[in-house]
Amino acid sequence: MQTSCPPYTKSLLRHFVDLHEGTHHGVTARPDKERLFNKAVALVDPYARKTLEEINACLLLGTGHVTATGIRRSPDGDVDAIWALSWPQQQTAGINPVVIRAYFGRGFHHPHLRSGTVGDWPFNVYDDEQAAAELPTLRAIASTDLHNLVFHLGGDVRVIPAILSEPAP
């Protein structure tokens, strides 16, 4: 008996099809792949921002600030876009902001998502429905990054404003 597959498995399937076919959504040339990457960044932008704003509202009590770089190219040919959440306690503690990064390495077959502390997830997004389906993945990436940043402080949770306010639910 086959059940309906969750959206993240569809993303993985798109990834595996690309690897099998040696393409990225049917294209092989780097400039075409970069055009798809640029479109994917624009599609996922509201969901990346939503993810970081949720953390800001619920855990940082609105003290944080979300920024986005837009698409950037490094001198060695890598292309990326970064969404970041910073807040006063994080800056004072000297740790990095929470980051969601979409990147397409120069030697890569296709782009990926990652954070400052969490490894790669395939970034095969070609329409808004697929971008919306990445919201749980974006939430997992950002939440794990926040956890790892606190871990780098030796578990000092005082960097999270919600800990210092009302008792946790």
C-alpha positions in Angstrom: 0.0 0.0 0.0 1.6 3.3 -1.1 0.9 6.4 0.8 1.2 10.0 -0.4 4.8 11.2 -0.2 5.7 14.3 1.7 7.0 17.3 -0.3 10.6 17.0 0.9 10.8 13.6 -0.8 9.8 15.2 -4.1 12.7 17.7 -3.7 15.0 14.8 -3.2 13.6 13.0 -6.2 14.2 16.1 -8.4 17.7 16.1 -7.1 18.3 12.4 -7.8 16.8 12.7 -11.3 19.2 15.6 -12.0 22.1 13.5 -10.8 21.0 10.6 -12.9 20.5 12.7 -16.1 23.5 14.9 -15.6 21.4 18.0 -15.8 19.8 20.6 -13.5 16.1 20.8 -14.4 17.0 19.7 -18.0 19.9 22.2 -18.6 23.6 21.4 -18.7 25.3 24.8 -19.3 26.5 26.7 -16.3 24.8 30.0 -17.4 21.5 28.2 -17.7 21.9 26.6 -14.3 22.7 30.0 -12.8 19.5 31.5 -14.3 17.6 28.7 -12.6 19.5 29.4 -9.3 18.6 33.1 -9.5 15.0 32.3 -10.0 15.0 29.7 -7.1 16.5 32.3 -4.8 13.7 34.8 -5.7 11.1 32.1 -5.1 12.5 30.9 -1.8 13.2 34.5 -0.5 9.8 35.0 1.3 10.0 31.6 2.9 13.6 32.1 4.2 12.6 35.5 5.6 9.4 34.0 7.2 11.5 31.3 8.8 13.9 33.8 10.4 11.1 36.2 11.4 9.4 33.3 13.2 12.6 32.7 15.2 12.9 36.4 15.8 9.3 36.7 17.1 9.1 33.6 19.2 12.7 33.1 20.6 14.3 36.5 20.2 11.2 38.4 21.2 11.5 40.7 18.2 14.9 42.0 19.1 16.5 40.6 16.0 17.0 41.9 12.5 16.7 39.9 9.3 18.9 40.8 6.3 19.4 39.4 2.9 22.4 39.8 0.6 20.6 39.0 -2.7 22.6 37.1 -5.2 26.4 37.5 -5.0 29.3 36.2 -7.1 32.7 35.5 -5.5 35.9 36.1 -7.4 36.4 32.3 -7.9 32.9 31.9 -9.5 30.8 30.7 -6.7 27.3 32.2 -6.5 25.3 32.6 -3.3 22.5 34.4 -1.5 22.4 34.7 2.3 19.5 35.4 4.7 20.7 36.2 8.2 19.2 36.9 11.6 21.2 38.8 14.1 20.3 40.2 17.5 22.0 42.1 20.3 22.9 39.1 22.6 24.4 37.2 19.7 26.5 40.2 18.7 27.6 40.7 22.3 28.5 37.0 22.7 30.6 37.2 19.5 28.8 34.3 17.7 27.6 34.4 14.1 24.1 35.2 13.2 21.6 32.5 12.2 22.1 31.9 8.5 20.3 30.3 5.6 22.5 30.2 2.6 21.6 29.2 -1.0 24.8 28.6 -2.9 26.0 27.2 -6.2 29.7 26.4 -6.0 31.8 26.8 -9.2 32.5 23.1 -9.5 29.1 22.0 -8.3 26.5 20.1 -10.5 23.6 22.0 -8.9 22.9 24.4 -6.0 22.4 23.7 -2.3 21.0 25.2 0.9 22.9 25.2 4.1 23.5 27.3 7.2 26.5 28.5 9.1 26.8 25.2 10.9 24.5 22.8 9.0 25.6 20.9 5.8 24.1 20.7 2.4 20.5 20.1 1.3 19.6 20.0 -2.4 18.2 23.3 -3.7 16.0 22.1 -6.7 13.2 24.7 -6.6 11.6 25.7 -9.9 8.2 27.2 -8.9 6.4 28.7 -6.0 4.8 25.4 -4.9 8.2 23.9 -4.6 9.6 26.9 -2.8 6.7 26.8 -0.3 7.4 23.1 0.2 10.9 24.0 1.4 9.6 25.9 4.4 10.0 22.9 6.8 13.5 22.4 5.5 14.3 26.1 6.0 12.9 25.9 9.5 15.0 22.9 10.3 18.2 24.5 8.9 17.7 27.7 10.8 16.6 26.0 14.1 19.6 23.7 14.0 21.9 26.6 13.2 20.6 28.4 16.3 21.0 25.3 18.4 24.6 24.9 17.2 25.4 28.5 17.9 24.2 28.2 21.5 26.2 25.0 21.7 29.3 26.9 20.6 28.7 29.1 23.7 29.0 26.1 25.9 25.2 25.9 26.1 24.8 29.4 27.4 21.1 29.8 26.6 21.0 33.4 28.0 21.7 34.5 24.4 18.1 33.6 23.7 15.8 36.5 25.0 12.8 34.2 25.4 14.7 32.2 28.1 15.1 35.3 30.2 11.5 36.4 30.0 8.3 34.6 31.0 8.6 30.9 32.0 8.9 28.7 28.9 5.6 27.1 27.8 
